[in-house]
């Protein structure tokens, strides 16, 4: 099942109705001095952000613009933790446990308490679907 299929199948998945443009995403990339992977671009352009039950991922909301969580949390992590410089914040699971994505849509876990960064061997879409399927399993 693709992410689009999942969102269409489960009406409880929250997403934005109004979305940012590709031009705005290019400005965000310039601001963060990073490139977004294709899966991350599609996620933002198709959904803005996603939330399902207790799982909420960062995104970009046109009403918030550069104050959107994906942007502000990425800037915070870059400023506070240099080892995250080439990554984009995607989820905070609490207690300083962040999940980030690179320009190739590979996912990483960052423990800001221990300052440890590790690859989790999933791409962005696999990660989102895995998290949402965990909700369904409960």
PAZAPA-4460 file (N, C-alpha, C; in steps of 0.05 Angstrom, whole numbers, plus 32768, in hexadecimal, padded with zeros to 4 digits):
% residues 138
    n_x    n_y    n_z   ca_x   ca_y   ca_z    c_x    c_y    c_z   seq   type   mol
   8011   7FE8   8000   8000   8000   8000   8012   8019   8000     1      X     A
   800B   802C   7FEF   801A   8045   7FEF   8010   8058   8004     2      X     A
   801E   806D   8009   8016   8081   801D   7FFB   808E   8014     3      X     A
   7FF9   8095   7FFA   7FE0   80A1   7FF0   7FC9   808E   7FF4     4      X     A
   7FCD   8074   7FEF   7FB8   8060   7FF3   7FAF   8060   8011     5      X     A
   7FC3   8060   8022   7FBD   805F   803F   7FAC   8078   8047     6      X     A
   7FB4   808F   803E   7FA6   80A8   8046   7F8A   80A8   803B     7      X     A
   7F86   809D   8023   7F6B   809B   8017   7F5A   8087   8026     8      X     A
   7F66   8071   802E   7F57   805C   803B   7F4F   8063   8058     9      X     A
   7F5F   8071   8066   7F59   8078   8082   7F52   8095   8085    10      X     A
   7F38   809A   8089   7F2E   80B6   808A   7F38   80C5   80A3    11      X     A
   7F41   80B6   80B7   7F4B   80C4   80D0   7F67   80D0   80CC    12      X     A
   7F74   80CB   80B6   7F8E   80D7   80B2   7F8B   80F5   80AC    13      X     A
   7F98   8105   80BD   7F96   8122   80B9   7FAB   812C   80A5    14      X     A
   7FA3   813E   8094   7FB5   814B   8081   7FAA   8167   807C    15      X     A
   7FBA   8177   806E   7FB1   8192   8068   7FA1   8193   804E    16      X     A
   7F8E   81A5   804E   7F7E   81AA   8036   7F8D   81BD   8023    17      X     A
   7F99   81D2   802F   7FA8   81E6   8020   7FC6   81DE   8022    18      X     A
   7FD3   81DE   800B   7FEF   81D4   800A   8002   81E9   7FFF    19      X     A
   801B   81E7   8005   802F   81F9   7FFA   8035   81F2   7FDD    20      X     A
   8043   8204   7FD0   804A   8200   7FB4   8067   81F5   7FB2    21      X     A
   806E   81EC   7F9A   808A   81E3   7F96   809D   81FB   7F99    22      X     A
   8094   8212   7F90   80A4   822B   7F93   80AB   8231   7FB0    23      X     A
   8097   822D   7FC1   809B   8232   7FDE   80AF   821D   7FE8    24      X     A
   80AC   8204   7FE0   80BF   81F0   7FE9   80DC   81F6   7FE1    25      X     A
   80DF   8201   7FC9   80FA   8209   7FC0   8105   821F   7FD3    26      X     A
   80F5   8231   7FDC   80FE   8246   7FEF   8105   823A   800A    27      X     A
   80F6   8226   8012   80FC   8218   802B   8117   8209   8029    28      X     A
   811C   81FC   8012   8136   81EF   800E   814D   8203   800F    29      X     A
   8149   821A   8003   815E   822F   8004   8162   8238   8021    30      X     A
   814D   823D   8030   814F   8246   804B   815D   8232   805D    31      X     A
   8157   8218   8059   8163   8203   8069   817E   81FA   805E    32      X     A
   8185   8203   8046   819D   81FB   8038   819E   81DD   8035    33      X     A
   8187   81D1   802D   8184   81B5   8029   8172   81AF   8011    34      X     A
   8175   8197   8006   8163   818E   7FF1   814F   817A   7FFD    35      X     A
   8136   817B   7FF5   8123   8168   7FFD   8123   8151   7FEA    36      X     A
   8120   8138   7FF4   811E   8121   7FE3   8102   8121   7FD6    37      X     A
   80FF   8111   7FC1   80E6   810F   7FB2   80CF   8107   7FC4    38      X     A
   80D3   80F3   7FD5   80BD   80EA   7FE7   80B5   8100   7FFB    39      X     A
   80C8   810F   8005   80C1   8124   8018   80B3   813B   8009    40      X     A
   80BC   8142   7FF1   80AE   8156   7FE1   8091   814E   7FDC    41      X     A
   808E   8135   7FD3   8072   812B   7FCD   8061   812B   7FE6    42      X     A
   806C   8123   7FFD   805E   8123   8016   8053   813F   801C    43      X     A
   8065   8153   801A   805D   816E   8020   8049   8179   800C    44      X     A
   804E   8174   7FF3   803C   817E   7FDD   8021   8170   7FDD    45      X     A
   8020   8157   7FE5   8007   8147   7FE4   7FF7   814A   7FFE    46      X     A
   8005   814D   8015   7FF7   814B   802F   7FFC   8163   8041    47      X     A
   8012   8171   803E   801A   8186   8051   8027   817B   806A    48      X     A
   8018   816A   8078   8021   815B   808F   800D   8144   8092    49      X     A
   8014   8131   80A3   8002   811B   80A8   8001   8115   80C6    50      X     A
   7FEA   810D   80D0   7FE6   8104   80EB   7FD1   80EE   80EB    51      X     A
   7FD6   80DA   80FC   7FC3   80C3   80FE   7FC5   80BA   811B    52      X     A
   7FAE   80BC   8129   7FAC   80B5   8145   7FC2   80C5   8155    53      X     A
   7FD5   80B7   8161   7FE9   80C3   8171   8003   80C9   8162    54      X     A
   8004   80C4   8148   801C   80C9   8138   8018   80E2   8127    55      X     A
   802B   80F5   812A   802A   810E   811A   8045   8114   810F    56      X     A
   8046   8118   80F5   805F   811F   80E7   8060   813D   80E2    57      X     A
   8078   8148   80E1   807B   8164   80D9   8074   8167   80BC    58      X     A
   806D   8180   80B6   8067   8187   809A   806A   81A5   8096    59      X     A
   805F   81AE   8080   805F   81CB   807B   8043   81D4   8075    60      X     A
   803A   81E7   8084   801F   81F3   8082   8021   820E   8076    61      X     A
   8013   8213   8060   8015   822D   8053   800D   8245   8065    62      X     A
   7FFB   8240   8078   7FF3   8255   808A   800A   825D   809D    63      X     A
   801A   8249   80A5   8031   824E   80B6   804A   8255   80A7    64      X     A
   804C   824D   808E   8063   8254   807E   807D   824A   808B    65      X     A
   8090   825C   808E   80AA   8254   8099   80AA   824E   80B7    66      X     A
   8093   8252   80C3   808F   824A   80E0   8084   822E   80E3    67      X     A
   8082   821F   80CD   8078   8204   80CE   808C   81F2   80DD    68      X     A
   8082   81DE   80EA   8093   81CD   80FC   80AA   81C0   80ED    69      X     A
   80A6   81B6   80D5   80BC   81AA   80C6   80D4   81BD   80C4    70      X     A
   80CE   81D6   80BE   80E3   81EA   80BA   80F0   81F2   80D5    71      X     A
   80DF   81F9   80E8   80EA   8203   8102   80F9   81EE   8111    72      X     A
   80EF   81D5   8111   80FC   81C0   811F   8117   81B8   8111    73      X     A
   8117   81B9   80F7   8130   81B4   80E8   8145   81CA   80EF    74      X     A
   813D   81E3   80F0   814F   81F8   80F7   8159   81F5   8114    75      X     A
   8147   81EE   8126   814F   81EA   8142   8164   81D3   8144    76      X     A
   815F   81BD   8137   8172   81A6   8138   818D   81AE   812B    77      X     A
   818C   81BC   8115   81A6   81C4   8108   81B6   81D6   811A    78      X     A
   81A8   81E8   8128   81B6   81FB   8139   81C1   81ED   8152    79      X     A
   81B1   81DB   815D   81B8   81CE   8177   81CA   81B5   8174    80      X     A
   81C7   81A7   815D   81D4   818E   8159   81E0   818C   813D    81      X     A
   81F9   8194   813A   8206   8195   8120   8205   817B   8110    82      X     A
   8203   8164   811D   8202   814B   810F   81E8   8147   80FF    83      X     A
   81D4   8158   8103   81BB   8157   80F5   81BA   816A   80DD    84      X     A
   81D0   8177   80D7   81D1   818D   80C4   81C6   8185   80A8    85      X     A
   81CB   816D   809E   81C1   8166   8084   81A6   8157   8084    86      X     A
   8198   8159   809A   817F   814A   809D   8168   815D   80A3    87      X     A
   814F   8154   809D   8137   8164   80A1   8126   8156   80B7    88      X     A
   811E   8166   80CA   810D   815B   80E0   80F2   8152   80D5    89      X     A
   80EA   813A   80DE   80D1   812F   80D4   80BD   8127   80EA    90      X     A
   80C8   811E   8101   80B7   8116   8117   80C6   8118   8131    91      X     A
   80B8   8120   8146   80C3   8120   8161   80B2   810D   8171    92      X     A
   80BE   80F7   817A   80AF   80E3   818A   80B1   80E8   81A8    93      X     A
   80BC   80FF   81B0   80BE   8106   81CC   80D8   80FD   81D8    94      X     A
   80DE   8109   81EF   80F7   8103   81FD   8110   8107   81EC    95      X     A
   810F   811A   81DA   8126   8120   81C9   812C   810D   81B3    96      X     A
   8118   80FC   81AD   811B   80E8   8198   810F   80F2   817E    97      X     A
   811F   80FA   816B   8117   8105   8151   811B   80F1   813B    98      X     A
   810A   80F3   8126   810E   80E4   810E   8111   80F8   80F7    99      X     A
   8126   80F4   80E7   812E   8108   80D3   8130   80FA   80B8   100      X     A
   8130   8109   80A3   8131   80FE   8088   8147   810D   8078   101      X     A
   8156   80FF   8067   816A   810C   8057   8160   8112   803B   102      X     A
   8172   811D   802A   816A   8125   800F   8164   810D   7FFD   103      X     A
   816A   80F5   8006   8164   80DC   7FF7   814C   80CE   8003   104      X     A
   813E   80DB   8015   8126   80D0   8022   812D   80B9   8035   105      X     A
   8146   80B6   803E   814D   80A2   8052   8147   80AE   806E   106      X     A
   813E   809D   8080   8136   80A5   809A   814C   80A0   80AF   107      X     A
   814E   80B2   80C3   8162   80B0   80D8   8154   80B5   80F3   108      X     A
   815E   80A9   8108   8155   80AE   8123   816B   80BE   8131   109      X     A
   8163   80D3   813F   8177   80E3   814E   816D   80E6   816A   110      X     A
   817E   80DC   817C   8179   80DF   8199   8188   80F8   81A2   111      X     A
   817A   810D   81A7   8187   8127   81AE   8192   8127   81CA   112      X     A
   818A   8114   81DB   8196   8112   81F6   81B1   8105   81F4   113      X     A
   81B3   80EE   81E6   81CC   80E0   81E3   81DD   80EB   81CB   114      X     A
   81D0   80FC   81BB   81DD   8108   81A3   81E6   80F2   818F   115      X     A
   81D4   80DD   818C   81DA   80C7   817A   81C8   80C8   8162   116      X     A
   81D3   80C4   814B   81C5   80C4   8132   81C9   80A9   8125   117      X     A
   81B3   809C   811C   81B5   8083   810E   81A1   8080   80F8   118      X     A
   81A9   8073   80E3   8198   806D   80CC   8184   8057   80D5   119      X     A
   816B   8059   80CD   8158   8045   80D5   8150   8033   80BD   120      X     A
   815D   8035   80A7   8159   8023   8090   813D   8022   8085   121      X     A
   8130   803A   8084   8116   803D   8078   8117   8057   8068   122      X     A
   8107   8058   8052   8104   8072   8045   80EB   807F   8052   123      X     A
   80E6   8098   804A   80D1   80A8   8057   80B6   809A   8055   124      X     A
   80AE   8091   803E   8094   8084   803B   8092   806B   804C   125      X     A
   80A6   805A   804C   80A6   8042   805D   80A3   8049   807A   126      X     A
   80B1   805E   8083   80B0   8067   809E   8094   806F   80A6   127      X     A
   8088   8080   8096   806D   808A   809C   8059   8073   809D   128      X     A
   805A   8061   8089   8047   804B   8089   804C   8038   80A0   129      X     A
   8065   8034   80A8   806B   8023   80BF   8060   802F   80D9   130      X     A
   8063   8049   80DC   8058   8057   80F4   8039   8055   80F4   131      X     A
   802D   805A   80DD   800F   8059   80DC   8005   803C   80E0   132      X     A
   8013   8029   80D5   800B   800D   80D9   800E   8004   80F6   133      X     A
   8021   8010   8105   8024   800B   8121   800A   8014   8130   134      X     A
   8000   802B   8127   7FE7   8035   8133   7FD0   8021   812F   135      X     A
   7FCE   8017   8116   7FB9   8004   8110   7FBB   7FEA   8120   136      X     A
   7FD4   7FE2   8127   7FD8   7FC9   8135   7FCF   7FCB   8153   137      X     A
   7FCD   7FE3   815D   7FC5   7FE7   8179   7FA8   7FE3   817E   138      X     A
***
